[in-house]
Amino acid sequence: MIALAHIQDFGVTLAIAALIGVGKGLRTIFMALVIPTHVPLSRLPGATGIQLLTSGIIALTLGPVVGWIKDVTSNYAIMLHCLNIFTYLTVISWSSEIWYVKRKSRKTEEEKQMSNKLNI
């Protein structure tokens, strides 16, 4: 998306937009597969509803913010850079969570091994 902010050629812009569209389509398809792999079947309707509700709330609240940024700056490039910053912040928070969970599970596993050695 960074390239889209600086490219003025219509053909290149169209190609980048097509790639972004394919990415969004894949995300939509795989999002429907991620939730069922992590949630028991009995809780699947509720989990899917929560995911859809959260997506709708985020879209309705952040959509106008993106429009406001574009209106204030009168520049699409700045707006796209702000969207990229939001995306990077999401990736950083997810990476931090993954690191924390792995560290915590490794620590728990080490404690279990220690207690098993002490019990023997």
VOGU-3710 file (C-alpha; in Angstrom, 3 decimals, decimal comma):
1> mialahiqdf> 0,000/0,000/0,000  2,983/2,301/0,419  3,617/2,120/-3,329  0,007/3,140/-3,975  0,635/6,411/-2,143  3,420/7,456/-4,505  2,429/5,993/-7,891  0,587/8,239/-10,331  0,337/5,843/-13,296  -3,202/4,483/-13,748
11> gvtlaiaali> -2,126/0,993/-14,850  0,194/0,482/-11,886  -2,455/1,872/-9,520  -5,000/-0,552/-10,964  -2,583/-3,499/-10,567  -1,836/-2,595/-6,940  -5,548/-2,169/-6,225  -6,179/-5,622/-7,732  -3,483/-7,142/-5,498  -4,986/-5,453/-2,441
21> gvgkglrtif> -8,403/-6,799/-3,453  -7,039/-10,333/-3,781  -5,433/-9,987/-0,349  -8,698/-8,815/1,182  -10,550/-11,685/-0,472  -8,086/-14,231/0,920  -8,351/-12,631/4,356  -12,135/-12,870/4,227  -12,038/-16,522/3,205  -9,449/-17,542/5,777
31> malvipthvp> -11,087/-15,542/8,581  -14,078/-17,840/8,207  -11,717/-20,804/8,677  -9,664/-19,471/11,596  -12,513/-19,125/14,087  -13,794/-22,740/13,713  -10,291/-24,124/14,266  -9,963/-22,395/17,648  -13,532/-22,534/18,995  -15,600/-25,596/19,960
41> lsrlpgatgi> -18,537/-26,292/17,677  -21,058/-25,447/20,406  -19,629/-21,920/20,713  -19,057/-21,295/17,007  -22,197/-19,202/16,357  -21,407/-16,891/19,267  -17,728/-16,547/18,303  -18,609/-15,780/14,693  -21,178/-13,226/15,829  -18,661/-11,528/18,118
51> qlltsgiial> -16,119/-11,390/15,268  -18,651/-9,884/12,858  -19,901/-7,404/15,451  -16,352/-6,322/16,276  -15,499/-5,909/12,584  -18,600/-3,796/12,058  -17,921/-1,573/15,060  -14,320/-1,034/14,000  -15,346/-0,231/10,425  -18,034/2,199/11,564
61> tlgpvvgwik> -15,774/3,990/14,041  -12,472/4,071/12,144  -13,948/4,686/8,682  -14,883/8,278/9,503  -11,477/8,801/11,134  -9,779/7,831/7,875  -12,102/10,199/5,989  -11,341/12,962/8,473  -7,581/12,460/7,990  -8,045/12,700/4,212
71> dvtsnyaiml> -10,221/15,814/4,545  -7,837/17,577/6,932  -4,690/16,809/4,939  -6,297/16,935/1,453  -3,768/14,298/0,508  -4,411/10,637/-0,237  -0,738/9,718/0,292  -0,823/10,868/3,928  -4,077/9,006/4,470  -2,553/5,799/3,074
81> hclniftylt> 0,505/6,226/5,294  -1,789/6,584/8,320  -3,549/3,349/7,329  -0,152/1,671/7,064  0,758/2,907/10,542  -2,480/1,409/11,913  -1,639/-1,872/10,173  1,913/-1,891/11,557  0,603/-1,219/15,065  -1,700/-4,222/14,696
91> viswsseiwy> 1,160/-6,446/13,544  3,351/-5,235/16,415  0,623/-5,918/18,992  -0,053/-9,402/17,576  3,671/-10,195/17,525  4,017/-9,010/21,113  1,103/-11,205/22,151  2,557/-14,257/20,397  5,933/-13,657/22,050  4,317/-13,257/25,484
101> vkrksrktee> 2,154/-16,374/25,175  5,081/-18,510/23,976  7,283/-17,220/26,786  4,588/-17,893/29,371  3,884/-21,412/28,066  7,598/-22,221/28,005  7,925/-21,021/31,598  4,936/-23,147/32,643  6,414/-26,173/30,886  9,743/-25,680/32,658
111> ekqmsnklni> 7,956/-25,461/36,014  6,093/-28,716/35,283  9,328/-30,464/34,384  10,976/-29,175/37,571  8,079/-30,357/39,746  8,114/-33,769/38,014  11,851/-34,130/38,739  11,323/-33,200/42,366  8,471/-35,692/42,758  10,522/-38,598/41,432
//
